[in-house]
């Protein structure tokens, strides 16, 4: 069965066994509650977009934003620079998952055209002869009294390094997903074939790290997309007895990361420093921890502003204004008279609230993400000017706009 939803759209009802509905509910990807009619379930979007397979059900959640706009946000969210000088050719893709798979296949193919890069990796194994350094502790623990095999550690120069492992593992992850066009699937298969001597990463283990350098520069974009598949937006886990496999993006996290990078750069253009996810405590005993999305410190070191990104207003039952309460707590702990909530336009109106008796001002801002990249960045620059209480005619602030040309 396939279920198609739209981000922030209405829920739909589907007939399914109780165990299937319960699996959807526990996956955390969509909302799922039993309907008033026996055997039917009400399934709705829950902040994530993409595709996943849960208990035999294919979930397809279409993003509200245009795919190119979404990838623009992702570019900054991944590495703070956007997809500069790269043609992702997204216009042909009918959905987010296909767009990602096609972009990855294209970039990985481009990265591998000159062959696989090689590098050194540390290998620990048992050999019949000494190579590299003897692992004395392991030899005593595992092979006490034996001459061979010998526990050794050595540096091996090969293609089986972190960069290639990420590319191969991402290709194989995408190949396990439904709905890929034949051309894209063939491209991913070619990538896997070229990397026959590269290890596949074990599911559930921490992804290997890599450092950008002149040696792997042709891999950079493909690696960012691979990490998005494997970690940033991938869902492949066991939730109880429910197996979930797919690619889902948490839109709130994407918006939070994008705003942290772009607004942080805009504010520091006025001086000082910005710290994302800065850790504070509400109480004197340091037991109630708080982590505002962005705290701006003036050059003197004093806290100058606090900002929280809210892609969609949080309105849990019984607390319809939870965002305001949270910001009030931030302002109280940081000793500020004003706090800033930034929403994606359409989810909450622009407004200012003055808290009774204490005089703290909570300002709600709205960014219109359904604009060109240059217009979105200009909105961020204007927002920074408002936050520092100055006009945008102050220090020059320029964010590079990635060139995203659509091939037809």
C-alpha positions in Angstrom: 0.0 0.0 0.0 1.2 3.5 -0.8 0.1 6.6 1.2 0.7 10.0 -0.3 0.6 13.1 2.0 1.5 16.8 1.7 3.6 18.6 4.4 1.1 20.5 6.6 -1.7 19.1 4.6 -4.8 17.3 5.7 -4.7 13.7 7.0 -6.3 10.8 5.2 -8.0 7.6 6.3 -6.9 4.2 5.2 -8.1 0.7 6.2 -5.3 -1.4 7.6 -4.6 -4.1 10.3 -4.1 -2.8 13.8 -0.5 -3.9 13.9 0.3 -1.9 10.7 -1.3 1.2 12.1 0.6 0.8 15.3 3.8 0.5 13.4 3.2 3.8 11.6 2.3 5.5 14.8 5.6 4.3 16.5 7.8 5.1 13.5 7.8 8.9 14.3 7.5 9.7 10.6 3.8 10.4 10.4 0.9 10.7 12.8 -1.4 7.7 13.0 -4.4 7.2 15.2 -7.4 4.8 15.0 -10.4 6.2 13.2 -13.9 6.1 14.6 -14.6 3.3 12.1 -13.2 0.0 13.2 -10.2 -1.2 11.0 -9.5 2.3 9.7 -6.7 4.7 10.7 -6.2 8.4 10.3 -2.7 9.1 8.8 -1.3 12.6 8.6 2.0 14.5 8.1 4.2 15.1 11.1 6.9 17.5 10.2 8.9 15.2 7.9 9.1 15.0 4.1 10.5 12.3 1.9 9.8 8.6 1.4 10.0 5.6 3.7 8.8 2.1 3.9 7.2 1.0 7.2 5.6 -2.4 7.8 4.9 -2.9 4.1 3.5 0.7 3.7 5.2 3.2 1.4 5.0 6.7 2.8 5.4 9.6 0.4 5.3 13.0 2.0 5.6 15.9 -0.4 7.3 19.1 0.8 5.4 22.4 0.8 8.4 24.1 -0.7 9.6 23.8 -4.3 12.4 21.2 -4.5 14.9 23.8 -5.6 14.0 26.1 -2.7 14.4 23.1 -0.3 17.8 22.2 -1.7 18.9 25.8 -1.4 18.1 25.6 2.4 19.9 22.2 2.6 23.0 23.6 1.0 23.5 26.0 3.8 22.3 23.6 6.5 24.9 21.0 5.4 28.1 23.0 5.3 27.3 26.7 5.6 28.1 27.6 2.0 25.3 26.4 -0.2 25.6 24.6 -3.5 27.9 27.1 -5.0 29.1 26.6 -8.6 27.3 23.3 -8.8 24.5 22.3 -11.2 22.2 19.9 -9.3 19.7 19.8 -12.2 16.6 19.5 -9.9 13.8 20.7 -12.2 13.3 17.3 -13.8 12.7 15.4 -10.6 9.1 14.8 -9.6 9.7 14.5 -5.9 12.3 15.2 -3.2 13.6 11.6 -2.9 14.1 11.3 -6.7 15.8 14.7 -6.8 18.2 13.6 -4.1 19.0 10.3 -5.7 19.6 11.8 -9.1 21.7 14.6 -7.7 23.8 12.2 -5.7 24.2 9.8 -8.7 25.3 12.7 -10.9 27.8 14.1 -8.4 29.2 10.8 -7.5 29.7 9.9 -11.1 31.5 13.2 -11.7 33.7 12.6 -8.6 34.7 9.1 -9.8 35.5 10.0 -13.4 39.2 10.4 -12.6 39.2 7.2 -10.5 38.9 6.5 -6.8 41.0 8.5 -4.5 43.3 6.6 -2.2 44.6 7.3 1.3 46.0 5.7 4.4 43.9 3.9 6.9 44.9 2.2 10.2 44.4 -1.6 10.1 44.5 -3.8 13.1 44.6 -7.6 12.4 46.3 -10.9 13.1 49.0 -11.8 10.5 51.5 -14.7 10.2 54.3 -12.2 9.8 55.1 -8.9 11.6 53.9 -5.8 9.7 53.9 -2.4 11.1 53.8 -2.4 14.9 53.2 -5.2 17.3 50.1 -4.8 19.5 51.7 -6.2 22.6 48.6 -6.0 24.8 46.4 -7.8 22.4 49.1 -10.4 21.6 49.4 -11.2 25.3 45.6 -11.3 25.8 44.7 -13.2 22.7 47.8 -15.2 21.7 49.7 -15.8 25.0 52.4 -18.4 24.4 51.8 -18.5 20.7 54.4 -17.3 18.1 51.8 -16.8 15.4 49.5 -15.3 14.4 50.8 -11.9 15.4 48.5 -9.0 16.4 49.7 -6.0 14.5 48.8 -2.4 13.6 49.8 -0.8 10.3 48.9 1.9 7.8 47.4 0.6 4.6 47.3 2.8 1.4 44.2 1.8 -0.4 40.8 2.9 -1.8 39.0 1.6 1.3 38.9 5.0 3.0 36.2 7.1 4.6 35.3 9.1 1.5 34.8 6.0 -0.7 33.0 4.2 2.0 30.5 7.0 2.3 29.8 7.1 -1.4 29.3 3.4 -1.8 27.1 3.1 1.3 24.9 6.0 0.2 24.5 4.4 -3.3 23.5 1.1 -1.8 21.1 2.8 0.7 19.4 4.6 -2.2 19.2 1.4 -4.3 17.1 -0.2 -1.5 14.4 2.4 -1.8 11.3 2.1 -4.1 10.3 4.3 -7.0 13.7 5.3 -8.5 13.7 5.9 -12.2 15.5 3.3 -14.2 18.3 5.7 -15.4 19.0 6.8 -11.8 19.1 3.2 -10.6 21.5 2.2 -13.3 23.8 5.2 -12.4 23.8 4.1 -8.7 24.7 0.5 -9.7 27.6 1.7 -11.8 28.9 3.6 -8.7 28.7 0.4 -6.6 30.5 -1.6 -9.3 33.3 0.9 -9.5 33.8 0.6 -5.7 33.9 -3.2 -5.5 37.0 -3.0 -3.2 35.4 -0.5 -0.8 33.8 -1.6 2.4 30.1 -0.9 3.1 29.4 0.8 6.3 27.6 -1.2 9.0 24.2 0.1 9.7 23.8 1.7 13.1 27.5 2.5 13.6 28.9 6.0 13.6 29.8 7.4 10.2 33.5 7.8 9.5 34.8 11.4 9.4 36.7 13.1 6.5 38.4 16.4 6.1 38.1 18.6 3.0 41.4 18.9 1.2 42.8 19.5 -2.2 43.1 15.8 -2.7 39.4 15.1 -2.3 38.0 18.4 -3.6 36.2 16.7 -6.5 34.4 14.5 -3.9 33.1 17.4 -1.8 29.5 17.8 -3.1 29.0 14.1 -3.5 30.1 13.5 0.1 27.8 16.2 1.4 24.9 14.5 -0.4 26.0 11.1 0.8 26.0 12.3 4.4 22.6 13.7 3.9 21.4 10.2 2.8 23.2 8.3 5.5 22.8 10.6 8.5 21.3 14.0 7.9 18.0 12.8 6.4 18.2 9.1 6.4 15.9 6.9 8.5 16.9 3.2 8.8 16.4 2.0 12.3 14.5 -0.5 14.4 11.7 1.1 16.4 10.8 -1.7 18.7 9.8 -4.5 16.4 9.1 -2.0 13.6 11.7 -1.8 10.8 11.9 1.6 9.1 13.8 2.2 5.9 13.8 5.4 4.0 14.8 9.0 3.5 13.0 11.6 5.5 13.9 15.2 6.3 13.0 16.9 9.5 11.9 20.3 8.1 12.2 22.0 11.5 15.9 20.9 11.7 16.6 22.0 8.2 15.1 25.5 8.9 17.0 25.7 12.2 20.3 24.9 10.6 19.8 27.2 7.7 18.9 30.1 9.9 21.7 29.4 12.3 24.3 29.6 9.5 22.9 32.6 7.6 21.6 34.7 10.4 24.7 34.0 12.4 26.9 35.3 9.6 24.6 38.4 9.3 24.8 39.3 13.0 28.6 38.8 13.3 28.9 41.4 10.4 27.9 43.9 13.0 30.7 42.6 15.4 30.8 40.1 18.2 30.2 36.4 17.8 27.3 34.0 17.4 27.0 30.7 19.1 24.4 28.2 17.9 22.8 25.8 20.4 24.5 27.7 23.2 24.1 25.9 26.5 22.5 27.8 29.5 20.6 26.9 32.6 17.4 28.4 33.8 17.9 27.7 37.5 20.7 28.6 39.9 21.2 24.9 40.7 22.1 24.3 37.0 19.5 21.5 36.7 17.2 22.9 34.0 19.2 23.1 30.8 18.4 25.4 27.9 19.9 25.5 24.4 18.7 28.5 22.4 19.2 28.1 18.6 21.3 31.2 18.4 22.9 33.6 20.9 24.7 36.7 19.7 27.4 38.1 21.9 28.6 41.7 21.5 32.3 42.5 21.3 32.3 43.2 25.0 31.3 39.6 25.6 27.8 40.5 26.9 24.8 38.7 25.6 23.2 41.0 23.0 20.4 38.9 21.5 18.8 35.5 21.6 17.0 33.9 18.6 15.0 30.7 18.2 14.0 29.2 14.9 10.5 27.8 14.6 9.7 26.3 11.3 6.2 25.7 12.6 4.6 27.0 15.8 4.7 24.4 18.7 1.2 24.1 20.2 1.0 21.1 22.4 -2.3 20.3 24.1 -2.8 22.7 27.0 0.1 25.0 26.0 -1.0 26.8 22.7 1.7 29.5 23.2 4.6 27.2 24.1 7.0 29.1 21.9 6.4 32.3 23.8 6.9 30.7 27.2 10.2 29.2 26.0 11.5 32.5 24.7 10.4 34.2 28.0 12.5 31.6 29.8 15.5 32.4 27.6 15.2 36.1 28.1 14.9 35.6 31.9 18.0 33.4 32.1 20.1 35.6 29.7 19.0 38.9 31.3 17.6 40.3 28.0 14.6 42.6 27.5 13.9 41.3 24.1 13.8 37.9 22.4 13.2 36.9 18.8 11.2 34.0 17.3 11.7 33.4 13.6 9.1 31.3 11.8 8.7 30.2 8.2 6.0 32.5 6.7 2.5 31.1 6.7 3.0 29.2 10.0 2.8 32.1 12.4 2.2 35.9 11.9 4.6 38.7 12.6 3.9 40.1 16.0 5.3 41.6 19.2 4.2 40.6 22.7 5.1 42.6 25.8 5.1 40.4 28.9 2.9 41.9 31.7 4.8 43.4 34.8 8.3 42.5 33.6 8.2 44.4 30.3 10.1 41.7 28.2 9.3 42.0 24.5 9.0 38.8 22.4 9.1 39.6 18.7 7.8 37.1 16.1 9.4 37.4 12.7 8.5 35.5 9.5 10.8 34.5 6.6 9.2 33.9 3.2 11.0 30.8 2.0 9.1 30.6 -1.2 11.3 33.2 -2.8 14.4 33.2 -4.9 17.7 32.5 -2.9 18.8 36.1 -3.2 15.5 37.3 -1.8 15.6 34.9 1.1 19.1 36.0 2.0 18.1 39.6 1.8 15.3 38.9 4.2 17.9 37.4 6.6 20.1 40.5 6.3 17.1 42.7 7.1 16.2 40.5 10.0 19.8 40.9 11.4 19.5 44.7 11.1 16.2 44.6 13.0 17.7 42.5 15.8 20.7 44.8 16.3 18.4 47.8 16.3 20.1 49.3 13.2 19.2 49.8 9.6 20.6 47.4 7.0 22.6 50.4 5.7 25.2 49.6 8.4 28.1 47.2 7.8 28.1 45.5 4.4 26.7 42.0 4.6 26.8 39.7 1.6 25.9 36.0 1.5 26.8 34.2 -1.7 23.8 32.8 -3.6 24.4 29.4 -5.1 23.9 29.1 -8.8 21.3 26.3 -9.3 20.7 26.1 -13.0 18.0 23.6 -14.1 18.8 21.5 -17.1 16.0 20.7 -19.4 
